[in-house]
Amino acid sequence: MRILTVALQKDGKLASASFEAIEAARLLGGEIYTAVLAAETGPLAEQLARRGGGKVLAVSHPSLGFYNDEIYTRILTELVGKYQPELVMGPATFYGKALFSRLAACKGGCMASDVTGLTLDNNKLVVTRPSYGGSVITSLEAGNGQPFFVTLRPKIYPEATEGAGEIINEVVAPSCFQTGTTVKETRVESGGTLNLAEADVIVSAGRGIKGPENVKLVQDLANALGAAFGASRAIVDAGWTQYSFQVGQTGKTVNPKLYVAVGISGAIQHLVGMQTSKTIVAINKDKDAPIFNIANYGIVGDLFEVVPALTKKFQAELQK
Ligand SMILES: Cc1cc2nc3c(=O)[nH]c(=O)nc-3n(C[C@H](O)[C@H](O)[C@H](O)COP(=O)(O)OP(=O)(O)OC[C@H]3O[C@@H](n4cnc5c(N)ncnc54)[C@H](O)[C@@H]3O)c2cc1C
């Protein structure tokens, strides 16, 4: 099978989920191609080639300094046409989801987003993904002769660490760069230093924190653990923190190694965004809160006592 993975970068740094897509391709077996688009692809293409990216298709152009749906889609449509992969795969990150749905629509083919498994059944590719908020797992097969476009949920596959590769500098049609949209700058929201979707550890706050003045209490614990900060919708709707931190059905889907839920009840709409986390720790004063049904470890107690004590303990550990 010929597989094209799409490595996404921001500010000249490759998303770790790009290496997860390469590893998923390697485990599936087949001929691997990896596309990388940037203002200057040199160092990125070298990294990909060293880490199993196979034939690395590098497109460098000044217009690729910032992500742009239209330009990326045109370039990838051209590369898909040229190399004819059966599977095109990239990370189910914010940009990845936007790009792949557009790409599948423009190129024509099957599309599956947020995929958590890929297997071959009698030489036919079968992908699995959670549906209906994670309550069922759906298996999908590609239609005959059409490319299958897949975004992979971050943190399901390990990152590719090594492997052979060869860089091919691609020159695409100048029309690929014609666009009605120019991205002039991107700004990081204050406090949003770690990418939630790719974080290994997340500490999230819910309505139990009582007010916006206590967001810092939970952020301090997140900082002590080197974790990203997350939030339930209740505190986003209340205006206590920004939407970009929201985890759940109408927020981000996360899959960290450790998820700490502080003062979060465990409504289904929150759970669907974080229930695949490897280890879940819940801090809640109500022993019957539904979050304890999925937690690996539970602390029944007042978060205003438990959280500062944990923060102090982890800060002390850091200083050793
Ligand atoms: C269409 C739709 C989409 C939605 N999408 C999302 C989504 O993406 N993400 C999301 O999170 N929600 C979503 N919701 C909202 C969801 O249904 C819940 O309302 C929300 O998750 C509740 O947030 P919470 O757990 O912070 O608040 P609450 O349910 O009010 O829970 C607060 C918890 O804090 C505990 N607590 C209180 N004081 C303390 C204390 N001192 N110490 C310890 N614990 C304490 C309480 O026991 C309680 O369990 C959605 C709802 C709908 C209808």
The ligand as an SDF file (V2000), in Angstrom:
LIG
                    3D

 53 58  0  0  0  0  0  0  0  0999 V2000
  -24.7270   20.1670   23.6060 C   0  0  0  0  0  0  0  0  0  0  0  0
  -23.8640   20.2620   24.8330 C   0  0  0  0  0  0  0  0  0  0  0  0
  -22.4860   20.2690   24.6800 C   0  0  0  0  0  0  0  0  0  0  0  0
  -21.6660   20.3470   25.8110 C   0  0  0  0  0  0  0  0  0  0  0  0
  -20.3030   20.3320   25.6440 N   0  0  0  0  0  0  0  0  0  0  0  0
  -19.5120   20.3070   26.7390 C   0  0  0  0  0  0  0  0  0  0  0  0
  -18.0980   20.2350   26.6090 C   0  0  0  0  0  0  0  0  0  0  0  0
  -17.5310   20.2380   25.5110 O   0  0  0  0  0  0  0  0  0  0  0  0
  -17.3590   20.1860   27.7450 N   0  0  0  0  0  0  0  0  0  0  0  0
  -17.9220   20.2160   29.0100 C   0  0  0  0  0  0  0  0  0  0  0  0
  -17.1570   20.1710   30.0040 O   0  0  0  0  0  0  0  0  0  0  0  0
  -19.2560   20.3050   29.1380 N   0  0  0  0  0  0  0  0  0  0  0  0
  -20.0630   20.3720   28.0510 C   0  0  0  0  0  0  0  0  0  0  0  0
  -21.3980   20.5060   28.2190 N   0  0  0  0  0  0  0  0  0  0  0  0
  -21.9070   20.8230   29.5650 C   0  0  0  0  0  0  0  0  0  0  0  0
  -22.0490   19.6070   30.4650 C   0  0  0  0  0  0  0  0  0  0  0  0
  -23.3230   19.0340   30.2800 O   0  0  0  0  0  0  0  0  0  0  0  0
  -21.9280   20.0320   31.9440 C   0  0  0  0  0  0  0  0  0  0  0  0
  -22.8640   21.0260   32.2260 O   0  0  0  0  0  0  0  0  0  0  0  0
  -20.5490   20.5580   32.3160 C   0  0  0  0  0  0  0  0  0  0  0  0
  -19.5510   19.6570   31.8950 O   0  0  0  0  0  0  0  0  0  0  0  0
  -20.4730   20.7050   33.8360 C   0  0  0  0  0  0  0  0  0  0  0  0
  -19.2520   21.2960   34.1670 O   0  0  0  0  0  0  0  0  0  0  0  0
  -18.6340   21.0480   35.6190 P   0  0  0  0  0  0  0  0  0  0  0  0
  -18.4100   19.5940   35.8280 O   0  0  0  0  0  0  0  0  0  0  0  0
  -17.4700   21.9680   35.7380 O   0  0  0  0  0  0  0  0  0  0  0  0
  -19.7550   21.6450   36.5860 O   0  0  0  0  0  0  0  0  0  0  0  0
  -20.7630   20.9260   37.5470 P   0  0  0  0  0  0  0  0  0  0  0  0
  -21.5430   19.8650   36.8640 O   0  0  0  0  0  0  0  0  0  0  0  0
  -21.5320   22.0040   38.2330 O   0  0  0  0  0  0  0  0  0  0  0  0
  -19.8250   20.1730   38.6090 O   0  0  0  0  0  0  0  0  0  0  0  0
  -19.0720   20.8330   39.5800 C   0  0  0  0  0  0  0  0  0  0  0  0
  -18.4670   19.7630   40.4820 C   0  0  0  0  0  0  0  0  0  0  0  0
  -17.6120   20.3740   41.4150 O   0  0  0  0  0  0  0  0  0  0  0  0
  -17.7420   19.6900   42.6520 C   0  0  0  0  0  0  0  0  0  0  0  0
  -17.3450   20.6030   43.7180 N   0  0  0  0  0  0  0  0  0  0  0  0
  -17.9830   21.7350   44.1530 C   0  0  0  0  0  0  0  0  0  0  0  0
  -17.2720   22.3300   45.1320 N   0  0  0  0  0  0  0  0  0  0  0  0
  -16.1710   21.5600   45.3190 C   0  0  0  0  0  0  0  0  0  0  0  0
  -15.0620   21.6630   46.2070 C   0  0  0  0  0  0  0  0  0  0  0  0
  -14.9460   22.6770   47.0610 N   0  0  0  0  0  0  0  0  0  0  0  0
  -14.1070   20.6970   46.1490 N   0  0  0  0  0  0  0  0  0  0  0  0
  -14.2210   19.6640   45.2870 C   0  0  0  0  0  0  0  0  0  0  0  0
  -15.2560   19.5200   44.4280 N   0  0  0  0  0  0  0  0  0  0  0  0
  -16.2100   20.4710   44.4270 C   0  0  0  0  0  0  0  0  0  0  0  0
  -19.2120   19.3020   42.7300 C   0  0  0  0  0  0  0  0  0  0  0  0
  -19.3940   18.2030   43.6000 O   0  0  0  0  0  0  0  0  0  0  0  0
  -19.5140   18.9790   41.2710 C   0  0  0  0  0  0  0  0  0  0  0  0
  -19.3410   17.5840   41.0300 O   0  0  0  0  0  0  0  0  0  0  0  0
  -22.2300   20.4350   27.1070 C   0  0  0  0  0  0  0  0  0  0  0  0
  -23.6220   20.4280   27.2330 C   0  0  0  0  0  0  0  0  0  0  0  0
  -24.4210   20.3350   26.1260 C   0  0  0  0  0  0  0  0  0  0  0  0
  -25.9250   20.3110   26.2970 C   0  0  0  0  0  0  0  0  0  0  0  0
  1  2  1  0
  2  3  1  0
  2 52  2  0
  3  4  2  0
  4  5  1  0
  4 50  1  0
  5  6  2  0
  6  7  1  0
  6 13  1  0
  7  8  2  0
  7  9  1  0
  9 10  1  0
 10 11  2  0
 10 12  1  0
 12 13  2  0
 13 14  1  0
 14 15  1  0
 14 50  1  0
 15 16  1  0
 16 17  1  0
 16 18  1  0
 18 19  1  0
 18 20  1  0
 20 21  1  0
 20 22  1  0
 22 23  1  0
 23 24  1  0
 24 25  2  0
 24 26  1  0
 24 27  1  0
 27 28  1  0
 28 29  2  0
 28 30  1  0
 28 31  1  0
 31 32  1  0
 32 33  1  0
 33 34  1  0
 33 48  1  0
 34 35  1  0
 35 36  1  0
 35 46  1  0
 36 37  1  0
 36 45  1  0
 37 38  2  0
 38 39  1  0
 39 40  1  0
 39 45  2  0
 40 41  1  0
 40 42  2  0
 42 43  1  0
 43 44  2  0
 44 45  1  0
 46 47  1  0
 46 48  1  0
 48 49  1  0
 50 51  2  0
 51 52  1  0
 52 53  1  0
M  END
$$$$
